[in-house]
């Protein structure tokens, strides 16, 4: 899956692929802003571990997802 595209056709992917894509996009956005994980985690009010897990897998609570977007 290409992370540079803005629109994703969800019906073409599995839930695992969609979750992974969300994680990649959060990471790419963080890096474009030159933020360390610790900085984004503090700004979003989540733990570094939650952010790291989300970036790697796209999995986490809905609350973590909302705080990161």
C-alpha positions as CSV (number, residue, x, y, z in Angstrom):
1,X,0.0,0.0,0.0
2,X,1.3,3.4,-0.8
3,X,1.3,5.9,2.1
4,X,1.6,9.0,-0.1
5,X,-1.9,8.8,-1.4
6,X,-4.6,10.6,0.6
7,X,-7.6,8.5,-0.3
8,X,-7.8,4.8,0.5
9,X,-10.5,2.5,-0.8
10,X,-11.3,0.6,2.3
11,X,-13.3,-2.1,0.6
12,X,-10.2,-3.3,-1.2
13,X,-8.2,-4.1,2.0
14,X,-8.4,-6.3,5.1
15,X,-8.9,-4.7,8.5
16,X,-5.2,-5.5,9.3
17,X,-4.0,-3.7,6.2
18,X,-6.2,-0.7,7.0
19,X,-4.9,-0.5,10.6
20,X,-1.3,-0.8,9.4
21,X,-1.9,2.0,6.9
22,X,-3.3,4.3,9.6
23,X,-0.2,3.6,11.7
24,X,2.1,4.4,8.8
25,X,0.3,7.7,8.1
26,X,0.5,8.8,11.7
27,X,4.3,8.1,11.7
28,X,4.8,9.8,8.4
29,X,2.9,12.9,9.6
30,X,4.9,12.9,12.8
31,X,8.2,12.7,10.9
32,X,7.1,15.5,8.4
33,X,6.7,17.7,11.5
34,X,10.1,16.7,12.8
35,X,8.6,15.4,16.1
36,X,10.1,12.7,18.3
37,X,7.6,10.1,19.5
38,X,8.0,11.5,23.0
39,X,6.9,15.0,21.8
40,X,3.9,13.8,19.9
41,X,2.8,11.5,22.7
42,X,3.0,14.4,25.2
43,X,1.0,16.7,22.9
44,X,-1.6,14.0,22.2
45,X,-1.8,12.9,25.9
46,X,-0.9,9.3,25.2
47,X,2.0,7.2,26.4
48,X,5.0,6.7,24.2
49,X,4.4,3.0,24.2
50,X,0.8,3.5,22.9
51,X,2.1,5.8,20.2
52,X,4.9,3.4,19.3
53,X,2.5,0.4,19.1
54,X,0.0,2.4,17.0
55,X,2.6,3.5,14.5
56,X,3.9,0.0,14.2
57,X,0.6,-1.9,14.0
58,X,-2.2,0.6,13.7
59,X,-3.8,-1.0,16.6
60,X,-4.9,0.8,19.8
61,X,-7.9,2.1,21.5
62,X,-10.3,4.4,19.7
63,X,-9.3,7.1,22.2
64,X,-5.6,6.8,21.2
65,X,-6.6,7.0,17.6
66,X,-8.7,10.1,18.1
67,X,-5.9,11.8,20.1
68,X,-3.3,11.1,17.4
69,X,-5.3,12.3,14.4
